[in-house]
Amino acid sequence: MSRPTTTRPIPSTPSASSTPPIPSAAKQRHGQPRWRLAAMSAALLLCAAPVASAAPGTAPGPAEGRPPAHGGAPLYISDYSDNTVLRLPPGGGAPVMVAVTGLIRPTGMVLAPSGDLYISDTGNNRVVRVPGDGGTQSVVPTTDLSRPIGLALNADGDLYIADSFNDRVVKVPADGSGQVTVPTTGLLHPNGLALDRAGNLFVADFVNDRVVKVPADGGPQTTVPTTGLSQPTGLAFGRGGDLFVSDSGNDRVVRLPAGGGPQRTVPAVGLNSPYGLAFDPAGALYVADFNNDRVVKLPVRGGQRTVPVAGLRTPAGLAIPSERAGY
């Protein structure tokens, strides 16, 4: 099967000019061509202070007298077009660039309990680890990755990587024993990844318009019951075990109840190719609204807000500590 192609060029940069974009698929709506990113796993709009005003790797303190902006936790956003990762402080305020170098088209991210941040450096076919203590970045030891996208960590610290152009998911054990391929069949450009509390792995199978469940006990994979998915990207679990899916081809996020039952569309207005998803500790859901160059916040009690960040372009991955808060 041929790779999906894009009808709108990805903005080029000197370092990425010879790097193919991550897979995308063309859509027609009302006679207008649209482009979509084929990947999982960030970003914000509208801040008076530009990102460049803060030094990389540093962050201003929370604004006094304001409630925590992200449930008391920082919000990390991968800016796909600008090849950067931003950190928004818990109390709000100007975003700052995470101290990481050499990224090309960053997408999925995941935070370890230690504070270490893992980033899919998609254009460089690698995953980068940025220590939470401010140490030097390193490359996760892997073999033959091709356009990695979604990331997930289990309770043992094993890292799962959606190796998109190789149509597989690989596992990098925490004990350093070397990567293994997760047993799956029929994946085409896997995108977002998520683990439930039982350790079962869920994969957004982008080209096949489905979500696949890979049991922790090694049993056969199953397809999660859904209706009308088109190009699923980001995945995230809520506190109650419901699975949230960025249904990018339909410009929506859907919610799949943990106990079964019909899927529901999460109330959100104006999404355009939603991508990464994350929950803050207060239970608000964040959506990387990729083609609208913004991140949207959906509080538990309803409503919708654009997270204030200046100069954001094509946010892809999102990461927040303690994402289990959920709806």
C-alpha positions as a Python dict, from the first residue, in 0.01 Angstrom:
ca = {
    (1, 'M'): (0, 0, 0),
    (2, 'S'): (136, 342, -88),
    (3, 'R'): (205, 597, 182),
    (4, 'P'): (-52, 873, 228),
    (5, 'T'): (60, 1202, 78),
    (6, 'T'): (2, 1561, 174),
    (7, 'T'): (-163, 1826, -41),
    (8, 'R'): (-4, 2117, 147),
    (9, 'P'): (372, 2138, 201),
    (10, 'I'): (508, 2117, 553),
    (11, 'P'): (691, 2444, 633),
    (12, 'S'): (1058, 2384, 565),
    (13, 'T'): (1357, 2467, 780),
    (14, 'P'): (1724, 2460, 686),
    (15, 'S'): (1789, 2156, 903),
    (16, 'A'): (1484, 1967, 779),
    (17, 'S'): (1482, 2058, 411),
    (18, 'S'): (1581, 1708, 302),
    (19, 'T'): (1368, 1528, 558),
    (20, 'P'): (1036, 1380, 440),
    (21, 'P'): (735, 1486, 649),
    (22, 'I'): (563, 1242, 874),
    (23, 'P'): (284, 1059, 696),
    (24, 'S'): (-23, 1261, 616),
    (25, 'A'): (-341, 1206, 423),
    (26, 'A'): (-530, 1441, 196),
    (27, 'K'): (-896, 1520, 254),
    (28, 'Q'): (-1144, 1713, 45),
    (29, 'R'): (-1411, 1920, 214),
    (30, 'H'): (-1640, 2161, 29),
    (31, 'G'): (-1401, 2145, -265),
    (32, 'Q'): (-1102, 2268, -64),
    (33, 'P'): (-792, 2049, -19),
    (34, 'R'): (-692, 1991, 342),
    (35, 'W'): (-374, 1844, 485),
    (36, 'R'): (-346, 1624, 789),
    (37, 'L'): (-58, 1500, 994),
    (38, 'A'): (-38, 1123, 1030),
    (39, 'A'): (96, 1100, 1379),
    (40, 'M'): (9, 1111, 1734),
    (41, 'S'): (90, 1263, 2063),
    (42, 'A'): (105, 2002, 2205),
    (43, 'A'): (99, 2376, 2227),
    (44, 'L'): (-70, 2711, 2302),
    (45, 'L'): (-173, 3057, 2173),
    (46, 'L'): (-217, 3418, 2266),
    (47, 'C'): (51, 3521, 2519),
    (48, 'A'): (168, 3879, 2529),
    (49, 'A'): (530, 3780, 2592),
    (50, 'P'): (704, 3596, 2306),
    (51, 'V'): (861, 3257, 2368),
    (52, 'A'): (1206, 3397, 2290),
    (53, 'S'): (1186, 3626, 2593),
    (54, 'A'): (1271, 3339, 2827),
    (55, 'A'): (1600, 3153, 2816),
    (56, 'P'): (1585, 2788, 2711),
    (57, 'G'): (1556, 2556, 3007),
    (58, 'T'): (1439, 2827, 3247),
    (59, 'A'): (1090, 2910, 3366),
    (60, 'P'): (937, 3210, 3541),
    (61, 'G'): (749, 3149, 3865),
    (62, 'P'): (370, 3115, 3884),
    (63, 'A'): (176, 3438, 3859),
    (64, 'E'): (72, 3551, 4204),
    (65, 'G'): (-297, 3557, 4286),
    (66, 'R'): (-396, 3328, 3999),
    (67, 'P'): (-525, 2972, 4026),
    (68, 'P'): (-301, 2703, 3875),
    (69, 'A'): (-347, 2716, 3498),
    (70, 'H'): (-306, 2344, 3431),
    (71, 'G'): (-433, 2183, 3748),
    (72, 'G'): (-109, 2273, 3925),
    (73, 'A'): (113, 2096, 3672),
    (74, 'P'): (334, 2216, 3385),
    (75, 'L'): (219, 2163, 3028),
    (76, 'Y'): (468, 2050, 2762),
    (77, 'I'): (398, 2109, 2393),
    (78, 'S'): (592, 1990, 2089),
    (79, 'D'): (585, 2251, 1813),
    (80, 'Y'): (617, 2046, 1497),
    (81, 'S'): (691, 2332, 1258),
    (82, 'D'): (934, 2522, 1483),
    (83, 'N'): (1127, 2210, 1594),
    (84, 'T'): (1095, 2303, 1960),
    (85, 'V'): (932, 2184, 2281),
    (86, 'L'): (767, 2441, 2505),
    (87, 'R'): (695, 2428, 2877),
    (88, 'L'): (411, 2630, 3023),
    (89, 'P'): (452, 2686, 3401),
    (90, 'P'): (184, 2550, 3638),
    (91, 'G'): (60, 2896, 3729),
    (92, 'G'): (42, 3021, 3374),
    (93, 'G'): (266, 3288, 3229),
    (94, 'A'): (500, 3288, 2933),
    (95, 'P'): (606, 2954, 2787),
    (96, 'V'): (975, 2871, 2780),
    (97, 'M'): (1172, 2648, 2548),
    (98, 'V'): (1288, 2317, 2691),
    (99, 'A'): (1666, 2285, 2672),
    (100, 'V'): (1693, 2031, 2391),
    (101, 'T'): (1887, 2063, 2066),
    (102, 'G'): (1875, 1920, 1716),
    (103, 'L'): (1507, 1830, 1696),
    (104, 'I'): (1344, 1792, 1355),
    (105, 'R'): (963, 1761, 1354),
    (106, 'P'): (905, 1660, 1719),
    (107, 'T'): (573, 1487, 1781),
    (108, 'G'): (480, 1248, 2065),
    (109, 'M'): (600, 1299, 2422),
    (110, 'V'): (572, 1123, 2755),
    (111, 'L'): (685, 1217, 3107),
    (112, 'A'): (841, 968, 3347),
    (113, 'P'): (764, 988, 3722),
    (114, 'S'): (1123, 1111, 3767),
    (115, 'G'): (1046, 1415, 3553),
    (116, 'D'): (1245, 1289, 3255),
    (117, 'L'): (1082, 1391, 2928),
    (118, 'Y'): (1088, 1159, 2626),
    (119, 'I'): (1037, 1319, 2283),
    (120, 'S'): (979, 1154, 1946),
    (121, 'D'): (1229, 1333, 1726),
    (122, 'T'): (1041, 1218, 1421),
    (123, 'G'): (1250, 1378, 1148),
    (124, 'N'): (1569, 1232, 1297),
    (125, 'N'): (1422, 882, 1342),
    (126, 'R'): (1504, 873, 1711),
    (127, 'V'): (1365, 931, 2060),
    (128, 'V'): (1538, 1186, 2284),
    (129, 'R'): (1543, 1181, 2664),
    (130, 'V'): (1568, 1513, 2850),
    (131, 'P'): (1651, 1456, 3220),
    (132, 'G'): (1420, 1615, 3472),
    (133, 'D'): (1716, 1730, 3680),
    (134, 'G'): (1849, 1948, 3401),
    (135, 'G'): (2120, 1710, 3285),
    (136, 'T'): (2236, 1654, 2929),
    (137, 'Q'): (1993, 1513, 2674),
    (138, 'S'): (2056, 1164, 2539),
    (139, 'V'): (1925, 941, 2262),
    (140, 'V'): (1726, 633, 2364),
    (141, 'P'): (1904, 320, 2232),
    (142, 'T'): (1691, 185, 1945),
    (143, 'T'): (1741, 11, 1612),
    (144, 'D'): (1613, 116, 1270),
    (145, 'L'): (1331, 348, 1374),
    (146, 'S'): (1150, 523, 1088),
    (147, 'R'): (933, 823, 1177),
    (148, 'P'): (861, 742, 1543),
    (149, 'I'): (552, 918, 1676),
    (150, 'G'): (351, 804, 1979),
    (151, 'L'): (517, 719, 2311),
    (152, 'A'): (403, 548, 2631),
    (153, 'L'): (570, 432, 2955),
    (154, 'N'): (450, 142, 3168),
    (155, 'A'): (480, 106, 3545),
    (156, 'D'): (816, -71, 3508),
    (157, 'G'): (962, 215, 3307),
    (158, 'D'): (956, 30, 2975),
    (159, 'L'): (915, 268, 2682),
    (160, 'Y'): (677, 194, 2393),
    (161, 'I'): (735, 367, 2058),
    (162, 'A'): (499, 384, 1760),
    (163, 'D'): (749, 320, 1479),
    (164, 'S'): (518, 464, 1218),
    (165, 'F'): (691, 405, 884),
    (166, 'N'): (785, 52, 991),
    (167, 'D'): (418, -20, 1074),
    (168, 'R'): (501, -154, 1417),
    (169, 'V'): (531, -72, 1787),
    (170, 'V'): (859, -141, 1965),
    (171, 'K'): (930, -175, 2336),
    (172, 'V'): (1254, -55, 2494),
    (173, 'P'): (1288, -228, 2834),
    (174, 'A'): (1404, -21, 3129),
    (175, 'D'): (1664, -286, 3215),
    (176, 'G'): (1856, -212, 2896),
    (177, 'S'): (1808, -556, 2746),
    (178, 'G'): (1738, -417, 2400),
    (179, 'Q'): (1429, -327, 2199),
    (180, 'V'): (1171, -585, 2102),
    (181, 'T'): (882, -563, 1857),
    (182, 'V'): (539, -576, 2019),
    (183, 'P'): (334, -861, 1861),
    (184, 'T'): (70, -696, 1640),
    (185, 'T'): (-75, -759, 1296),
    (186, 'G'): (-186, -529, 1017),
    (187, 'L'): (-82, -191, 1157),
    (188, 'L'): (-42, 91, 904),
    (189, 'H'): (131, 404, 1032),
    (190, 'P'): (60, 355, 1403),
    (191, 'N'): (27, 687, 1576),
    (192, 'G'): (-76, 758, 1935),
    (193, 'L'): (-19, 510, 2218),
    (194, 'A'): (-176, 473, 2561),
    (195, 'L'): (-163, 219, 2844),
    (196, 'D'): (-453, 143, 3076),
    (197, 'R'): (-409, 61, 3446),
    (198, 'A'): (-387, -310, 3368),
    (199, 'G'): (-96, -253, 3132),
    (200, 'N'): (-289, -318, 2812),
    (201, 'L'): (-150, -121, 2519),
    (202, 'F'): (-377, 79, 2289),
    (203, 'V'): (-258, 189, 1945),
    (204, 'A'): (-412, 447, 1711),
    (205, 'D'): (-388, 264, 1377),
    (206, 'F'): (-398, 574, 1159),
    (207, 'V'): (-442, 443, 805),
    (208, 'N'): (-679, 165, 912),
    (209, 'D'): (-911, 409, 1092),
    (210, 'R'): (-918, 205, 1411),
    (211, 'V'): (-779, 165, 1762),
    (212, 'V'): (-613, -166, 1848),
    (213, 'K'): (-581, -319, 2195),
    (214, 'V'): (-277, -537, 2270),
    (215, 'P'): (-336, -732, 2596),
    (216, 'A'): (-68, -715, 2864),
    (217, 'D'): (-83, -1094, 2906),
    (218, 'G'): (27, -1154, 2548),
    (219, 'G'): (-313, -1254, 2413),
    (220, 'P'): (-424, -1173, 2060),
    (221, 'Q'): (-489, -812, 1966),
    (222, 'T'): (-845, -688, 1929),
    (223, 'T'): (-1003, -389, 1760),
    (224, 'V'): (-1171, -147, 2000),
    (225, 'P'): (-1538, -99, 1902),
    (226, 'T'): (-1579, 248, 1749),
    (227, 'T'): (-1802, 415, 1493),
    (228, 'G'): (-1682, 620, 1200),
    (229, 'L'): (-1322, 690, 1303),
    (230, 'S'): (-1106, 857, 1040),
    (231, 'Q'): (-730, 886, 1088),
    (232, 'P'): (-709, 851, 1468),
    (233, 'T'): (-403, 1014, 1621),
    (234, 'G'): (-377, 1096, 1993),
    (235, 'L'): (-496, 868, 2275),
    (236, 'A'): (-541, 935, 2648),
    (237, 'F'): (-717, 764, 2938),
    (238, 'G'): (-936, 949, 3185),
    (239, 'R'): (-943, 871, 3556),
    (240, 'G'): (-1252, 651, 3518),
    (241, 'G'): (-1086, 442, 3250),
    (242, 'D'): (-1263, 599, 2953),
    (243, 'L'): (-1046, 619, 2643),
    (244, 'F'): (-1029, 949, 2455),
    (245, 'V'): (-932, 946, 2086),
    (246, 'S'): (-833, 1231, 1855),
    (247, 'D'): (-1044, 1152, 1548),
    (248, 'S'): (-841, 1381, 1325),
    (249, 'G'): (-1015, 1304, 997),
    (250, 'N'): (-1346, 1408, 1151),
    (251, 'D'): (-1207, 1711, 1341),
    (252, 'R'): (-1330, 1583, 1676),
    (253, 'V'): (-1235, 1396, 1992),
    (254, 'V'): (-1440, 1092, 2088),
    (255, 'R'): (-1483, 926, 2426),
    (256, 'L'): (-1509, 547, 2459),
    (257, 'P'): (-1666, 439, 2792),
    (258, 'A'): (-1460, 195, 2997),
    (259, 'G'): (-1756, -35, 3052),
    (260, 'G'): (-1858, -43, 2688),
    (261, 'G'): (-2151, 135, 2537),
    (262, 'P'): (-2173, 385, 2254),
    (263, 'Q'): (-1894, 632, 2193),
    (264, 'R'): (-1957, 999, 2254),
    (265, 'T'): (-1821, 1309, 2090),
    (266, 'V'): (-1645, 1539, 2336),
    (267, 'P'): (-1801, 1889, 2319),
    (268, 'A'): (-1547, 2107, 2138),
    (269, 'V'): (-1585, 2379, 1876),
    (270, 'G'): (-1378, 2443, 1565),
    (271, 'L'): (-1113, 2169, 1590),
    (272, 'N'): (-904, 2111, 1278),
    (273, 'S'): (-701, 1789, 1276),
    (274, 'P'): (-675, 1738, 1654),
    (275, 'Y'): (-363, 1555, 1756),
    (276, 'G'): (-208, 1500, 2100),
    (277, 'L'): (-425, 1469, 2413),
    (278, 'A'): (-344, 1512, 2783),
    (279, 'F'): (-528, 1549, 3114),
    (280, 'D'): (-420, 1780, 3395),
    (281, 'P'): (-453, 1680, 3764),
    (282, 'A'): (-778, 1879, 3792),
    (283, 'G'): (-934, 1667, 3518),
    (284, 'A'): (-931, 1916, 3229),
    (285, 'L'): (-863, 1770, 2885),
    (286, 'Y'): (-610, 1942, 2657),
    (287, 'V'): (-619, 1898, 2280),
    (288, 'A'): (-342, 1989, 2037),
    (289, 'D'): (-548, 2154, 1761),
    (290, 'F'): (-282, 2099, 1497),
    (291, 'N'): (-411, 2289, 1194),
    (292, 'N'): (-542, 2578, 1406),
    (293, 'D'): (-200, 2638, 1567),
    (294, 'R'): (-341, 2624, 1918),
    (295, 'V'): (-404, 2406, 2222),
    (296, 'V'): (-760, 2388, 2351),
    (297, 'K'): (-853, 2328, 2716),
    (298, 'L'): (-1182, 2152, 2796),
    (299, 'P'): (-1260, 2180, 3170),
    (300, 'V'): (-1452, 1903, 3345),
    (301, 'R'): (-1751, 2130, 3405),
    (302, 'G'): (-1777, 2228, 3042),
    (303, 'G'): (-1670, 2519, 2830),
    (304, 'Q'): (-1370, 2563, 2606),
    (305, 'R'): (-1065, 2788, 2621),
    (306, 'T'): (-760, 2844, 2405),
    (307, 'V'): (-443, 2807, 2610),
    (308, 'P'): (-254, 3138, 2583),
    (309, 'V'): (76, 3097, 2397),
    (310, 'A'): (222, 3332, 2138),
    (311, 'G'): (363, 3211, 1809),
    (312, 'L'): (259, 2849, 1833),
    (313, 'R'): (259, 2660, 1502),
    (314, 'T'): (119, 2312, 1441),
    (315, 'P'): (126, 2172, 1797),
    (316, 'A'): (157, 1796, 1794),
    (317, 'G'): (240, 1625, 2125),
    (318, 'L'): (123, 1716, 2475),
    (319, 'A'): (251, 1599, 2811),
    (320, 'I'): (139, 1679, 3166),
    (321, 'P'): (247, 1501, 3486),
    (322, 'S'): (-21, 1277, 3639),
    (323, 'E'): (-238, 1253, 3330),
    (324, 'R'): (-469, 1007, 3507),
    (325, 'A'): (-687, 1283, 3652),
    (326, 'G'): (-937, 1247, 3372),
    (327, 'Y'): (-1306, 1309, 3332),
}
